[in-house]
Amino acid sequence: MTKEARFGFGENWKAYAACIGEDRILSAERSLRALLGEGALAGKTFADVGCGSGLFSLAALRLGAARVTSFDYDADSVAASLAVKERFAPGDARWTIQRGSVLDEAFVASLGTFDCVYSWGVLHHTGAMWRAVDLAARMTRPGGLFYIALYNDQGALSRFWLAVKRAYNALPAPLRPVYVSVFFLRFWLVPLLKGLLRGRSVSPLRAYRSRRGMSAWYDVVDWVGGLPFEVASPAAVEAFCRERGFSLAASRLDSGHGCSEFVFRAGAGPQHGL
């Protein structure tokens, strides 16, 4: 069997990280508070599984986390996070960043457990999504919070997007931005035109950025190129975590091709895979 191509997630995160400023950090903070609740991270330990640019690790730190542990499989993502730390939290010993895989059971166990384990839009890109969810869940201390976001299962449409991603990764590098541009226009041309016609004071692109501090362009690059790629229905995610002793504390479900978000609370006993 031919090994699936892997998208350069870290390369994309490094490009995005250069765009991070105070407005994006504040948006990331609001995003965390929206599902976790006001003051949920104050004095708590926080693990960022697949930290990407490091934006949400930084947001957790600024929301009062006592210790933030960030890791990513991609060396470029680690470099992006280190650069963000150097810009916004230089020398802060509360925040550590390292390279490691959530699929490495020994590595995950070596990190210990945390009050909040956070992994947004990562575990479906590991090539072994359910194992990744299981191992990340084990990092959550009893009574702690497990915050994950996974791509919504759209059946045949998800299989279409898998073909789109495979085509992107098969293209020569110079052609990839052109390919992404087609999909960027597909997602954003109509909303932008509607915004202009209706005289909206806040453009759809700015509104998108304010939700989580992300970039519409770099998110489309990630979406079009992102392999490995798996999906899950909300019911399947909830059942999987419930079997491991978690209860659903909050959720924000996506009806389209985006990510559904879940915050689970760990039960009183240790979390174990089945």
Contacts in CASP RR format, 6 or more apart in sequence:
PFRMAT RR
TARGET T0000
AUTHOR 0000-0000-0000
METHOD contacts of the structure
MODEL  1
MTKEARFGFGENWKAYAACIGEDRILSAERSLRALLGEGALAGKTFADVG
CGSGLFSLAALRLGAARVTSFDYDADSVAASLAVKERFAPGDARWTIQRG
SVLDEAFVASLGTFDCVYSWGVLHHTGAMWRAVDLAARMTRPGGLFYIAL
YNDQGALSRFWLAVKRAYNALPAPLRPVYVSVFFLRFWLVPLLKGLLRGR
SVSPLRAYRSRRGMSAWYDVVDWVGGLPFEVASPAAVEAFCRERGFSLAA
SRLDSGHGCSEFVFRAGAGPQHGL
4 127 0 8 1.000
4 227 0 8 1.000
4 228 0 8 1.000
5 166 0 8 1.000
5 169 0 8 1.000
5 170 0 8 1.000
5 227 0 8 1.000
6 169 0 8 1.000
6 227 0 8 1.000
6 228 0 8 1.000
7 125 0 8 1.000
7 165 0 8 1.000
7 168 0 8 1.000
7 169 0 8 1.000
7 222 0 8 1.000
7 225 0 8 1.000
7 226 0 8 1.000
7 227 0 8 1.000
8 74 0 8 1.000
8 76 0 8 1.000
8 226 0 8 1.000
9 52 0 8 1.000
9 74 0 8 1.000
9 76 0 8 1.000
9 77 0 8 1.000
9 125 0 8 1.000
9 222 0 8 1.000
9 226 0 8 1.000
10 52 0 8 1.000
10 72 0 8 1.000
10 74 0 8 1.000
10 75 0 8 1.000
10 76 0 8 1.000
10 77 0 8 1.000
10 80 0 8 1.000
11 76 0 8 1.000
12 218 0 8 1.000
12 221 0 8 1.000
12 222 0 8 1.000
13 52 0 8 1.000
13 53 0 8 1.000
13 74 0 8 1.000
13 76 0 8 1.000
13 77 0 8 1.000
13 80 0 8 1.000
13 218 0 8 1.000
14 53 0 8 1.000
14 76 0 8 1.000
14 77 0 8 1.000
14 79 0 8 1.000
14 80 0 8 1.000
14 83 0 8 1.000
15 218 0 8 1.000
16 53 0 8 1.000
16 80 0 8 1.000
16 214 0 8 1.000
16 215 0 8 1.000
16 218 0 8 1.000
17 53 0 8 1.000
17 54 0 8 1.000
17 55 0 8 1.000
17 80 0 8 1.000
17 81 0 8 1.000
17 83 0 8 1.000
17 84 0 8 1.000
19 215 0 8 1.000
19 218 0 8 1.000
20 53 0 8 1.000
20 55 0 8 1.000
20 84 0 8 1.000
20 87 0 8 1.000
20 88 0 8 1.000
23 209 0 8 1.000
23 210 0 8 1.000
23 213 0 8 1.000
24 55 0 8 1.000
24 209 0 8 1.000
24 213 0 8 1.000
24 214 0 8 1.000
25 55 0 8 1.000
25 58 0 8 1.000
25 59 0 8 1.000
25 62 0 8 1.000
25 88 0 8 1.000
25 213 0 8 1.000
27 209 0 8 1.000
27 210 0 8 1.000
27 211 0 8 1.000
27 212 0 8 1.000
27 213 0 8 1.000
28 55 0 8 1.000
28 56 0 8 1.000
28 58 0 8 1.000
28 59 0 8 1.000
28 212 0 8 1.000
28 213 0 8 1.000
29 59 0 8 1.000
29 62 0 8 1.000
29 63 0 8 1.000
31 56 0 8 1.000
31 59 0 8 1.000
31 211 0 8 1.000
31 212 0 8 1.000
31 213 0 8 1.000
32 40 0 8 1.000
32 41 0 8 1.000
32 56 0 8 1.000
32 59 0 8 1.000
32 60 0 8 1.000
32 63 0 8 1.000
32 118 0 8 1.000
33 39 0 8 1.000
33 40 0 8 1.000
33 63 0 8 1.000
34 252 0 8 1.000
35 147 0 8 1.000
35 250 0 8 1.000
35 251 0 8 1.000
35 252 0 8 1.000
35 261 0 8 1.000
35 263 0 8 1.000
36 116 0 8 1.000
36 145 0 8 1.000
36 147 0 8 1.000
36 250 0 8 1.000
36 263 0 8 1.000
39 63 0 8 1.000
39 64 0 8 1.000
40 116 0 8 1.000
40 145 0 8 1.000
41 60 0 8 1.000
41 63 0 8 1.000
41 64 0 8 1.000
41 65 0 8 1.000
41 115 0 8 1.000
41 116 0 8 1.000
42 63 0 8 1.000
42 64 0 8 1.000
42 65 0 8 1.000
43 64 0 8 1.000
43 65 0 8 1.000
43 66 0 8 1.000
44 64 0 8 1.000
44 65 0 8 1.000
44 66 0 8 1.000
44 114 0 8 1.000
44 115 0 8 1.000
44 116 0 8 1.000
45 65 0 8 1.000
45 66 0 8 1.000
45 67 0 8 1.000
45 68 0 8 1.000
45 69 0 8 1.000
45 114 0 8 1.000
45 115 0 8 1.000
45 116 0 8 1.000
45 141 0 8 1.000
46 57 0 8 1.000
46 60 0 8 1.000
46 61 0 8 1.000
46 65 0 8 1.000
46 67 0 8 1.000
46 68 0 8 1.000
46 69 0 8 1.000
46 114 0 8 1.000
46 115 0 8 1.000
46 116 0 8 1.000
46 118 0 8 1.000
47 68 0 8 1.000
47 69 0 8 1.000
47 70 0 8 1.000
47 71 0 8 1.000
47 111 0 8 1.000
47 114 0 8 1.000
47 116 0 8 1.000
47 117 0 8 1.000
47 118 0 8 1.000
47 139 0 8 1.000
48 54 0 8 1.000
48 56 0 8 1.000
48 57 0 8 1.000
48 60 0 8 1.000
48 68 0 8 1.000
48 69 0 8 1.000
48 70 0 8 1.000
48 71 0 8 1.000
48 118 0 8 1.000
48 119 0 8 1.000
49 71 0 8 1.000
49 102 0 8 1.000
49 117 0 8 1.000
49 118 0 8 1.000
49 119 0 8 1.000
49 122 0 8 1.000
49 123 0 8 1.000
49 136 0 8 1.000
49 139 0 8 1.000
50 70 0 8 1.000
50 71 0 8 1.000
50 72 0 8 1.000
50 73 0 8 1.000
50 77 0 8 1.000
50 102 0 8 1.000
50 119 0 8 1.000
50 122 0 8 1.000
51 57 0 8 1.000
51 70 0 8 1.000
51 71 0 8 1.000
51 72 0 8 1.000
51 77 0 8 1.000
51 78 0 8 1.000
51 81 0 8 1.000
51 97 0 8 1.000
52 72 0 8 1.000
52 74 0 8 1.000
52 77 0 8 1.000
52 80 0 8 1.000
52 81 0 8 1.000
52 122 0 8 1.000
53 77 0 8 1.000
53 80 0 8 1.000
53 81 0 8 1.000
53 84 0 8 1.000
54 70 0 8 1.000
54 80 0 8 1.000
54 81 0 8 1.000
54 84 0 8 1.000
54 85 0 8 1.000
54 97 0 8 1.000
55 84 0 8 1.000
55 213 0 8 1.000
56 118 0 8 1.000
56 120 0 8 1.000
57 68 0 8 1.000
57 70 0 8 1.000
57 81 0 8 1.000
57 85 0 8 1.000
57 95 0 8 1.000
57 97 0 8 1.000
58 84 0 8 1.000
58 85 0 8 1.000
58 88 0 8 1.000
58 89 0 8 1.000
58 95 0 8 1.000
60 68 0 8 1.000
60 116 0 8 1.000
60 118 0 8 1.000
61 68 0 8 1.000
61 89 0 8 1.000
61 92 0 8 1.000
61 94 0 8 1.000
61 95 0 8 1.000
65 94 0 8 1.000
65 116 0 8 1.000
66 94 0 8 1.000
67 94 0 8 1.000
67 95 0 8 1.000
68 94 0 8 1.000
68 95 0 8 1.000
68 96 0 8 1.000
69 96 0 8 1.000
69 98 0 8 1.000
69 111 0 8 1.000
69 114 0 8 1.000
70 81 0 8 1.000
70 95 0 8 1.000
70 96 0 8 1.000
70 97 0 8 1.000
70 98 0 8 1.000
71 78 0 8 1.000
71 97 0 8 1.000
71 98 0 8 1.000
71 99 0 8 1.000
71 100 0 8 1.000
71 102 0 8 1.000
71 111 0 8 1.000
72 78 0 8 1.000
72 81 0 8 1.000
72 99 0 8 1.000
72 100 0 8 1.000
73 99 0 8 1.000
73 100 0 8 1.000
73 101 0 8 1.000
73 102 0 8 1.000
73 126 0 8 1.000
75 99 0 8 1.000
78 97 0 8 1.000
78 98 0 8 1.000
78 99 0 8 1.000
81 97 0 8 1.000
82 97 0 8 1.000
85 91 0 8 1.000
85 92 0 8 1.000
85 95 0 8 1.000
85 97 0 8 1.000
89 95 0 8 1.000
100 107 0 8 1.000
101 107 0 8 1.000
101 126 0 8 1.000
102 108 0 8 1.000
102 119 0 8 1.000
102 122 0 8 1.000
102 123 0 8 1.000
102 126 0 8 1.000
102 132 0 8 1.000
102 135 0 8 1.000
102 136 0 8 1.000
103 126 0 8 1.000
103 128 0 8 1.000
103 131 0 8 1.000
103 132 0 8 1.000
103 135 0 8 1.000
105 135 0 8 1.000
108 135 0 8 1.000
108 136 0 8 1.000
108 138 0 8 1.000
108 139 0 8 1.000
109 138 0 8 1.000
111 139 0 8 1.000
112 139 0 8 1.000
113 138 0 8 1.000
113 139 0 8 1.000
113 140 0 8 1.000
113 141 0 8 1.000
114 139 0 8 1.000
114 140 0 8 1.000
114 141 0 8 1.000
114 144 0 8 1.000
115 141 0 8 1.000
115 144 0 8 1.000
115 145 0 8 1.000
116 140 0 8 1.000
116 144 0 8 1.000
116 145 0 8 1.000
116 146 0 8 1.000
116 147 0 8 1.000
117 136 0 8 1.000
117 137 0 8 1.000
117 139 0 8 1.000
117 140 0 8 1.000
117 145 0 8 1.000
117 146 0 8 1.000
117 147 0 8 1.000
118 147 0 8 1.000
118 148 0 8 1.000
119 136 0 8 1.000
119 147 0 8 1.000
119 148 0 8 1.000
119 149 0 8 1.000
120 147 0 8 1.000
120 148 0 8 1.000
120 149 0 8 1.000
120 259 0 8 1.000
120 261 0 8 1.000
121 148 0 8 1.000
121 149 0 8 1.000
121 150 0 8 1.000
121 151 0 8 1.000
121 259 0 8 1.000
122 132 0 8 1.000
123 129 0 8 1.000
123 132 0 8 1.000
123 133 0 8 1.000
123 136 0 8 1.000
123 148 0 8 1.000
123 150 0 8 1.000
124 150 0 8 1.000
124 151 0 8 1.000
124 228 0 8 1.000
124 229 0 8 1.000
124 230 0 8 1.000
124 231 0 8 1.000
124 232 0 8 1.000
125 226 0 8 1.000
125 227 0 8 1.000
125 228 0 8 1.000
125 229 0 8 1.000
125 230 0 8 1.000
126 132 0 8 1.000
126 228 0 8 1.000
127 228 0 8 1.000
127 230 0 8 1.000
129 150 0 8 1.000
129 230 0 8 1.000
129 232 0 8 1.000
130 240 0 8 1.000
133 148 0 8 1.000
133 150 0 8 1.000
133 237 0 8 1.000
133 240 0 8 1.000
133 241 0 8 1.000
134 240 0 8 1.000
134 244 0 8 1.000
134 273 0 8 1.000
134 274 0 8 1.000
136 146 0 8 1.000
136 148 0 8 1.000
137 146 0 8 1.000
137 241 0 8 1.000
137 244 0 8 1.000
137 246 0 8 1.000
137 264 0 8 1.000
137 266 0 8 1.000
137 271 0 8 1.000
137 273 0 8 1.000
138 270 0 8 1.000
138 271 0 8 1.000
138 272 0 8 1.000
138 273 0 8 1.000
140 146 0 8 1.000
140 246 0 8 1.000
140 264 0 8 1.000
140 266 0 8 1.000
140 271 0 8 1.000
141 266 0 8 1.000
142 266 0 8 1.000
142 267 0 8 1.000
142 268 0 8 1.000
142 269 0 8 1.000
142 270 0 8 1.000
142 271 0 8 1.000
143 265 0 8 1.000
143 266 0 8 1.000
143 267 0 8 1.000
143 268 0 8 1.000
144 265 0 8 1.000
144 266 0 8 1.000
145 249 0 8 1.000
145 263 0 8 1.000
145 264 0 8 1.000
145 265 0 8 1.000
145 266 0 8 1.000
146 241 0 8 1.000
146 246 0 8 1.000
146 262 0 8 1.000
146 263 0 8 1.000
146 264 0 8 1.000
146 265 0 8 1.000
146 266 0 8 1.000
147 261 0 8 1.000
147 262 0 8 1.000
147 263 0 8 1.000
147 264 0 8 1.000
148 237 0 8 1.000
148 261 0 8 1.000
148 262 0 8 1.000
148 264 0 8 1.000
149 259 0 8 1.000
149 260 0 8 1.000
149 261 0 8 1.000
149 262 0 8 1.000
150 231 0 8 1.000
150 232 0 8 1.000
150 237 0 8 1.000
150 259 0 8 1.000
150 260 0 8 1.000
150 262 0 8 1.000
151 158 0 8 1.000
151 229 0 8 1.000
151 230 0 8 1.000
151 231 0 8 1.000
151 232 0 8 1.000
151 257 0 8 1.000
151 258 0 8 1.000
151 259 0 8 1.000
152 231 0 8 1.000
152 232 0 8 1.000
152 233 0 8 1.000
152 234 0 8 1.000
152 253 0 8 1.000
152 254 0 8 1.000
152 255 0 8 1.000
152 256 0 8 1.000
152 257 0 8 1.000
152 258 0 8 1.000
152 259 0 8 1.000
152 260 0 8 1.000
153 231 0 8 1.000
153 232 0 8 1.000
153 233 0 8 1.000
153 236 0 8 1.000
154 161 0 8 1.000
154 231 0 8 1.000
154 256 0 8 1.000
154 257 0 8 1.000
155 231 0 8 1.000
157 257 0 8 1.000
158 231 0 8 1.000
158 257 0 8 1.000
161 223 0 8 1.000
161 229 0 8 1.000
161 257 0 8 1.000
162 229 0 8 1.000
164 183 0 8 1.000
164 224 0 8 1.000
164 225 0 8 1.000
165 224 0 8 1.000
165 225 0 8 1.000
165 226 0 8 1.000
165 227 0 8 1.000
165 229 0 8 1.000
166 227 0 8 1.000
167 179 0 8 1.000
168 176 0 8 1.000
168 179 0 8 1.000
168 180 0 8 1.000
168 224 0 8 1.000
168 225 0 8 1.000
168 226 0 8 1.000
169 225 0 8 1.000
169 226 0 8 1.000
169 227 0 8 1.000
171 179 0 8 1.000
179 224 0 8 1.000
180 220 0 8 1.000
180 221 0 8 1.000
180 224 0 8 1.000
180 225 0 8 1.000
183 220 0 8 1.000
183 223 0 8 1.000
183 224 0 8 1.000
184 216 0 8 1.000
184 217 0 8 1.000
184 220 0 8 1.000
187 216 0 8 1.000
187 220 0 8 1.000
188 204 0 8 1.000
188 205 0 8 1.000
188 216 0 8 1.000
188 220 0 8 1.000
191 204 0 8 1.000
192 203 0 8 1.000
192 204 0 8 1.000
192 205 0 8 1.000
194 204 0 8 1.000
195 203 0 8 1.000
195 204 0 8 1.000
205 216 0 8 1.000
208 214 0 8 1.000
208 216 0 8 1.000
209 215 0 8 1.000
209 216 0 8 1.000
223 257 0 8 1.000
234 251 0 8 1.000
234 253 0 8 1.000
234 260 0 8 1.000
234 262 0 8 1.000
237 260 0 8 1.000
237 262 0 8 1.000
238 248 0 8 1.000
238 262 0 8 1.000
241 248 0 8 1.000
241 262 0 8 1.000
241 264 0 8 1.000
242 248 0 8 1.000
243 274 0 8 1.000
244 271 0 8 1.000
244 272 0 8 1.000
244 273 0 8 1.000
244 274 0 8 1.000
245 266 0 8 1.000
245 267 0 8 1.000
245 269 0 8 1.000
245 271 0 8 1.000
246 264 0 8 1.000
246 265 0 8 1.000
246 266 0 8 1.000
246 267 0 8 1.000
246 271 0 8 1.000
247 264 0 8 1.000
247 265 0 8 1.000
247 267 0 8 1.000
248 262 0 8 1.000
248 263 0 8 1.000
248 264 0 8 1.000
248 265 0 8 1.000
249 263 0 8 1.000
249 264 0 8 1.000
249 265 0 8 1.000
250 262 0 8 1.000
250 263 0 8 1.000
251 260 0 8 1.000
251 261 0 8 1.000
251 262 0 8 1.000
251 263 0 8 1.000
252 260 0 8 1.000
252 261 0 8 1.000
253 260 0 8 1.000
253 261 0 8 1.000
254 260 0 8 1.000
END
